[in-house]
């Protein structure tokens, strides 16, 4: 068997969260437990779990801080492929030049090859529950969730990309496909890879259920939101319920909704409802301006609008007047501690429903939950941790 190469690993890492592409990379054939998967989705899940597990092997002991030489390989792999940062963003976070970041990435990928190589020859890895996609490592499991971060996506372009991918299948099944283009560009909030996967799987399922059918796709407005409407000449019962349930499960995980009804003339109508572009408002109650600036930098690439209040005594009035989507709350503050702020927020009907994330050097998860906080993080907080916690507060996980 040929030696595992860095090029194979690099190709897989670059499409880590695009299940369609990940399932088809050459690296997937290297591992028996991946290659023998029952379908492409399972194949992608197994390879993704294996890669994330291998990255975790490179995690250094706690005594080595972020950005240190001992932690560098783990840091650059996580930042580049898990958090999806650009090389420029990595260079800024690590206070390094771009060339050095590229060198560190190459060295880290070589180390990852060394970790993965024994698995190619069938040596056992740490236990991985393939059925639930749980690696047994809480951080790896969290990373699987945190990457599903909504971005501003051009819906028509994403739809065209999905259809282009399906062209061989369209030709093979002799599908008569038509797409109604909108009069103006439409943007929605979605994780690009997940949205493409949902579109591809939905269209593929409809096509395979009824070869030679006529299918029309249109982008429509439903209230304040947007939707992709798929009309098929095939009967509603032609689409396997299991496949539809899988598509709906993936869609719901991203706060999308996929529904099917009978169309006119005995056909089928599927509608994928998407989230409109609306910034997520975040209120930071924090007396340390450095921490506020760090959160602002962490959230700059996403669809977030951040406000901050340095005086905890003003937090309740600010929350009541602005009604943010999430509150990030410090505990160790002068004049009024964070616990008292949390108690005040949860006791008032106007603010009780706002998710609160405790982010402090004081880590007391049980007390945080008892007082009504949704998440408790211990400083210092990495970007991935913060984004994952925000997703949890917003119900995206």
C-alpha positions as CSV (number, residue, x, y, z in Angstrom):
1,X,0.0,0.0,0.0
2,X,1.3,3.4,-0.9
3,X,2.4,5.7,1.8
4,X,-0.1,8.3,3.1
5,X,0.7,11.7,1.7
6,X,0.2,15.2,3.1
7,X,-1.6,16.2,-0.2
8,X,-4.3,13.6,0.5
9,X,-4.8,14.9,4.1
10,X,-4.7,18.5,2.9
11,X,-7.4,17.9,0.3
12,X,-9.7,16.3,2.9
13,X,-9.1,19.1,5.4
14,X,-10.1,21.7,2.8
15,X,-13.6,20.3,2.5
16,X,-13.9,19.1,6.1
17,X,-17.5,20.3,6.4
18,X,-18.7,19.8,2.8
19,X,-20.0,16.2,3.2
20,X,-20.5,15.7,-0.6
21,X,-16.9,16.5,-1.4
22,X,-15.4,14.9,1.7
23,X,-17.0,11.6,1.0
24,X,-15.3,11.5,-2.4
25,X,-11.7,12.5,-1.6
26,X,-9.0,9.8,-2.1
27,X,-8.3,9.8,1.7
28,X,-11.7,8.2,2.3
29,X,-10.5,5.0,0.6
30,X,-7.5,4.7,2.8
31,X,-9.4,3.8,6.0
32,X,-11.5,0.6,5.9
33,X,-14.0,1.9,8.5
34,X,-14.6,4.9,6.3
35,X,-14.6,3.2,2.8
36,X,-17.1,0.5,4.0
37,X,-19.7,3.1,5.1
38,X,-23.2,2.4,3.9
39,X,-23.7,5.7,2.1
40,X,-21.9,9.0,1.3
41,X,-23.3,10.8,4.4
42,X,-22.0,8.1,6.7
43,X,-18.7,8.0,4.8
44,X,-18.2,11.8,5.3
45,X,-19.2,11.6,9.0
46,X,-16.7,8.9,9.7
47,X,-13.8,10.6,7.9
48,X,-14.6,14.0,9.5
49,X,-14.7,12.3,13.0
50,X,-11.3,10.6,12.2
51,X,-9.7,13.9,11.1
52,X,-11.0,15.8,14.1
53,X,-9.8,13.1,16.4
54,X,-6.4,13.1,14.8
55,X,-6.1,16.9,15.3
56,X,-7.0,16.5,19.0
57,X,-4.1,14.1,19.3
58,X,-1.8,17.1,18.6
59,X,-3.4,19.1,21.4
60,X,-0.6,20.0,23.9
61,X,-0.8,19.8,27.7
62,X,-2.6,22.8,29.4
63,X,0.7,24.3,30.6
64,X,1.6,25.3,27.0
65,X,-0.4,28.5,26.0
66,X,-2.0,29.3,22.7
67,X,0.5,30.4,20.1
68,X,3.5,28.7,21.8
69,X,5.8,26.5,19.8
70,X,4.5,23.5,21.6
71,X,0.9,24.4,20.8
72,X,1.5,25.8,17.3
73,X,0.6,22.7,15.2
74,X,-2.7,22.2,17.0
75,X,-3.5,25.9,16.9
76,X,-2.9,26.4,13.2
77,X,-4.9,23.2,12.2
78,X,-7.8,24.2,14.4
79,X,-7.8,27.9,13.2
80,X,-7.5,27.1,9.5
81,X,-9.7,24.0,9.1
82,X,-12.0,23.9,12.1
83,X,-12.6,27.6,12.6
84,X,-12.1,28.4,8.9
85,X,-9.9,31.5,9.5
86,X,-7.9,32.9,6.6
87,X,-4.1,32.9,6.6
88,X,-4.2,36.6,7.2
89,X,-6.5,36.3,10.2
90,X,-4.2,33.5,11.6
91,X,-1.2,35.7,11.1
92,X,-2.8,38.5,13.1
93,X,-4.0,36.2,15.9
94,X,-0.6,34.5,16.2
95,X,1.5,37.7,15.6
96,X,3.3,35.9,12.8
97,X,4.1,36.6,9.2
98,X,2.0,34.9,6.4
99,X,5.0,32.9,5.3
100,X,5.6,31.5,8.8
101,X,1.9,30.6,9.0
102,X,2.2,28.6,5.8
103,X,5.3,26.9,7.1
104,X,3.6,26.0,10.3
105,X,0.6,24.6,8.5
106,X,2.8,22.4,6.3
107,X,4.6,21.1,9.4
108,X,1.3,20.5,11.2
109,X,-0.2,18.6,8.3
110,X,3.0,16.4,8.2
111,X,2.4,15.6,11.9
112,X,-1.2,14.8,11.2
113,X,-0.1,12.3,8.5
114,X,2.0,10.6,11.2
115,X,-1.0,10.4,13.5
116,X,-3.3,9.0,10.7
117,X,-0.8,6.6,9.1
118,X,-1.3,3.7,11.6
119,X,-5.0,3.9,11.0
120,X,-4.4,3.2,7.3
121,X,-3.0,-0.2,8.3
122,X,-5.9,-1.1,10.5
123,X,-4.4,-0.3,13.9
124,X,-7.2,0.7,16.3
125,X,-7.9,4.3,17.0
126,X,-9.6,5.8,20.1
127,X,-13.2,4.7,20.3
128,X,-15.5,6.6,17.9
129,X,-19.3,6.2,18.0
130,X,-20.0,6.4,14.3
131,X,-23.8,6.1,14.8
132,X,-24.1,9.3,16.7
133,X,-21.0,11.0,15.3
134,X,-19.6,11.4,18.8
135,X,-15.8,11.1,19.0
136,X,-15.8,10.5,22.8
137,X,-13.9,13.8,23.1
138,X,-16.2,16.7,24.2
139,X,-14.1,19.3,22.4
140,X,-14.2,17.4,19.1
141,X,-17.9,17.0,19.4
142,X,-18.3,20.7,20.1
143,X,-16.2,21.5,17.1
144,X,-18.5,19.5,14.9
145,X,-21.2,21.9,16.0
146,X,-19.4,25.2,16.1
147,X,-18.5,25.3,12.4
148,X,-22.2,25.6,11.5
149,X,-22.0,29.3,11.7
150,X,-24.5,31.3,9.5
151,X,-23.1,33.7,7.0
152,X,-24.7,36.0,4.4
153,X,-25.2,33.7,1.4
154,X,-26.3,34.6,-2.1
155,X,-29.2,32.2,-2.6
156,X,-29.3,32.2,-6.4
157,X,-25.6,31.5,-6.6
158,X,-25.8,28.7,-4.1
159,X,-28.7,27.1,-6.0
160,X,-26.8,27.3,-9.3
161,X,-23.8,25.6,-7.6
162,X,-26.0,22.8,-6.4
163,X,-27.6,22.3,-9.8
164,X,-24.2,22.3,-11.5
165,X,-23.1,19.6,-9.2
166,X,-26.1,17.5,-10.1
167,X,-25.8,17.9,-13.9
168,X,-24.5,14.3,-14.4
169,X,-27.5,12.9,-12.5
170,X,-29.9,15.2,-14.4
171,X,-28.6,13.9,-17.7
172,X,-28.5,10.3,-16.5
173,X,-32.1,10.4,-15.3
174,X,-33.4,12.6,-18.2
175,X,-34.8,15.2,-15.9
176,X,-36.5,18.2,-17.4
177,X,-35.3,20.9,-15.1
178,X,-36.3,24.6,-15.1
179,X,-35.2,27.4,-12.8
180,X,-37.1,30.6,-12.3
181,X,-34.6,33.4,-11.5
182,X,-35.6,36.3,-9.3
183,X,-35.5,39.9,-10.5
184,X,-32.9,40.8,-7.9
185,X,-30.2,39.1,-5.8
186,X,-31.5,37.3,-2.7
187,X,-29.4,36.9,0.4
188,X,-30.1,34.6,3.3
189,X,-28.4,33.6,6.5
190,X,-27.1,30.0,6.4
191,X,-24.0,27.9,6.7
192,X,-22.9,27.7,3.1
193,X,-21.7,24.1,3.2
194,X,-24.8,22.9,5.0
195,X,-27.2,24.8,2.8
196,X,-25.6,23.4,-0.3
197,X,-25.8,19.9,1.1
198,X,-29.5,20.3,1.9
199,X,-30.2,21.6,-1.6
200,X,-28.2,18.9,-3.3
201,X,-29.8,16.1,-1.2
202,X,-33.3,17.4,-1.7
203,X,-33.0,17.8,-5.5
204,X,-31.1,14.5,-5.8
205,X,-33.8,12.7,-3.8
206,X,-36.6,14.2,-5.9
207,X,-34.9,13.3,-9.1
208,X,-34.1,9.7,-8.2
209,X,-37.6,9.2,-6.9
210,X,-39.0,9.9,-10.4
211,X,-36.7,9.6,-13.4
212,X,-37.8,11.5,-16.5
213,X,-39.9,13.8,-14.3
214,X,-40.3,17.6,-14.9
215,X,-39.0,19.6,-12.0
216,X,-39.1,23.4,-11.6
217,X,-37.2,25.4,-9.0
218,X,-38.0,29.0,-7.9
219,X,-36.9,31.4,-5.2
220,X,-40.0,33.0,-3.5
221,X,-40.6,35.3,-0.6
222,X,-42.7,34.0,2.3
223,X,-43.4,36.9,4.7
224,X,-40.1,38.4,5.8
225,X,-38.2,35.2,4.9
226,X,-37.1,33.5,1.7
227,X,-37.8,30.0,0.4
228,X,-36.8,27.6,-2.3
229,X,-39.8,25.9,-3.9
230,X,-39.3,22.7,-5.8
231,X,-42.3,21.4,-7.9
232,X,-42.1,17.9,-9.3
233,X,-44.5,16.1,-11.6
234,X,-43.9,12.9,-9.6
235,X,-46.5,11.8,-7.0
236,X,-45.9,12.8,-3.3
237,X,-45.4,9.1,-2.2
238,X,-42.5,8.7,-4.7
239,X,-40.0,10.3,-2.3
240,X,-38.8,7.8,0.4
241,X,-39.9,9.0,3.9
242,X,-36.5,8.1,5.4
243,X,-34.7,10.4,2.9
244,X,-37.1,13.2,3.5
245,X,-36.7,12.8,7.3
246,X,-32.9,13.0,7.0
247,X,-33.2,16.2,4.9
248,X,-35.6,17.7,7.4
249,X,-33.3,16.8,10.3
250,X,-30.3,18.5,8.7
251,X,-32.4,21.6,7.8
252,X,-33.8,21.9,11.3
253,X,-30.3,21.8,12.8
254,X,-29.6,25.1,10.9
255,X,-33.0,26.7,11.8
256,X,-34.3,25.9,8.3
257,X,-37.5,24.1,7.6
258,X,-38.3,21.7,4.7
259,X,-41.9,20.7,4.1
260,X,-43.6,18.6,1.5
261,X,-47.2,18.9,0.2
262,X,-49.1,17.6,-2.8
263,X,-48.8,19.9,-5.7
264,X,-51.3,20.6,-8.5
265,X,-52.1,17.8,-10.9
266,X,-51.0,15.1,-8.5
267,X,-47.4,16.3,-8.3
268,X,-45.2,17.1,-5.3
269,X,-44.2,20.5,-3.8
270,X,-41.2,20.8,-1.5
271,X,-40.5,24.1,0.2
272,X,-37.2,24.9,2.0
273,X,-37.7,28.0,4.3
274,X,-34.6,30.0,5.0
275,X,-33.6,32.6,7.5
276,X,-33.6,36.2,6.3
277,X,-30.5,38.4,6.7
278,X,-30.7,39.9,10.1
279,X,-27.7,40.6,12.3
280,X,-27.6,38.8,15.6
281,X,-27.4,41.4,18.4
282,X,-25.0,40.7,21.2
283,X,-24.8,42.7,24.4
284,X,-21.5,42.4,26.3
285,X,-21.5,43.3,29.9
286,X,-17.8,43.6,30.6
287,X,-15.7,46.2,32.4
288,X,-12.5,45.1,30.6
289,X,-12.2,46.9,27.3
290,X,-9.6,44.4,26.1
291,X,-12.1,41.5,26.5
292,X,-14.7,43.5,24.6
293,X,-12.3,44.2,21.8
294,X,-11.4,40.5,21.6
295,X,-15.1,39.5,21.3
296,X,-15.6,42.2,18.7
297,X,-12.7,40.7,16.7
298,X,-14.0,37.2,17.1
299,X,-17.4,38.2,15.8
300,X,-16.2,40.5,13.0
301,X,-16.5,37.9,10.2
302,X,-20.0,36.8,11.1
303,X,-23.4,38.4,11.0
304,X,-23.2,39.9,14.5
305,X,-23.9,43.4,15.9
306,X,-22.1,43.9,19.2
307,X,-23.0,46.5,21.9
308,X,-21.1,46.7,25.2
309,X,-21.8,48.2,28.6
310,X,-18.9,48.5,31.0
311,X,-21.0,49.4,34.1
312,X,-22.9,46.3,35.3
313,X,-25.4,48.6,37.0
314,X,-26.6,49.7,33.6
315,X,-26.9,46.2,32.1
316,X,-30.5,45.6,32.9
317,X,-31.8,48.9,31.5
318,X,-29.7,48.3,28.3
319,X,-31.0,44.8,27.9
320,X,-34.6,46.0,28.4
321,X,-34.3,48.8,25.9
322,X,-32.4,47.0,23.2
323,X,-33.6,43.4,23.8
324,X,-30.5,41.7,22.4
325,X,-30.5,38.1,21.0
326,X,-27.7,37.1,23.4
327,X,-26.0,38.6,26.5
328,X,-22.3,37.8,27.3
329,X,-21.9,38.5,31.0
330,X,-18.7,38.8,33.1
331,X,-18.8,37.9,36.8
332,X,-15.9,39.7,38.4
333,X,-16.9,43.4,38.0
334,X,-16.8,46.5,40.3
335,X,-19.8,48.0,41.9
336,X,-22.1,45.0,40.9
337,X,-21.1,41.4,40.3
338,X,-22.3,39.4,37.4
339,X,-24.4,37.0,39.5
340,X,-26.5,39.9,40.7
341,X,-26.9,41.1,37.1
342,X,-28.0,37.6,36.0
343,X,-30.5,37.4,38.9
344,X,-31.9,40.7,37.9
345,X,-32.2,39.8,34.2
346,X,-33.9,36.4,34.8
347,X,-36.4,37.9,37.4
348,X,-37.9,40.5,35.0
349,X,-40.4,39.4,32.4
350,X,-39.0,41.7,29.8
351,X,-35.5,40.2,29.9
352,X,-36.0,36.7,31.3
353,X,-36.1,35.0,27.9
354,X,-32.8,36.5,26.6
355,X,-30.1,33.8,26.6
356,X,-27.2,34.7,28.9
357,X,-23.7,33.4,28.5
358,X,-21.4,33.7,31.5
359,X,-17.8,34.3,30.4
360,X,-15.5,34.8,33.4
361,X,-12.4,33.7,35.2
362,X,-14.8,32.3,37.7
363,X,-16.1,29.0,36.5
364,X,-19.1,27.7,38.3
365,X,-21.3,25.9,35.8
366,X,-23.8,24.6,38.3
367,X,-24.5,28.0,39.8
368,X,-24.7,29.6,36.4
369,X,-27.3,27.1,35.2
370,X,-29.2,27.4,38.5
371,X,-29.4,31.2,38.1
372,X,-30.6,30.9,34.5
373,X,-27.5,31.2,32.3
374,X,-27.5,29.1,29.1
375,X,-23.8,28.6,28.9
376,X,-20.8,29.1,31.2
377,X,-17.3,29.7,29.7
378,X,-14.0,30.1,31.5
379,X,-11.6,32.9,30.4
380,X,-9.5,33.0,28.3
381,X,-11.9,32.1,25.6
382,X,-10.9,30.9,22.1
383,X,-12.9,32.1,19.1
384,X,-14.2,28.6,18.4
385,X,-15.5,28.3,22.0
386,X,-17.3,31.6,21.8
387,X,-18.9,30.9,18.4
388,X,-20.0,27.4,19.6
389,X,-21.5,28.9,22.7
390,X,-23.4,31.6,20.7
391,X,-24.8,28.8,18.5
392,X,-26.0,27.0,21.6
393,X,-27.6,30.1,23.0
394,X,-29.4,30.7,19.7
395,X,-30.6,27.1,19.5
396,X,-28.5,26.2,16.4
397,X,-26.7,23.2,17.9
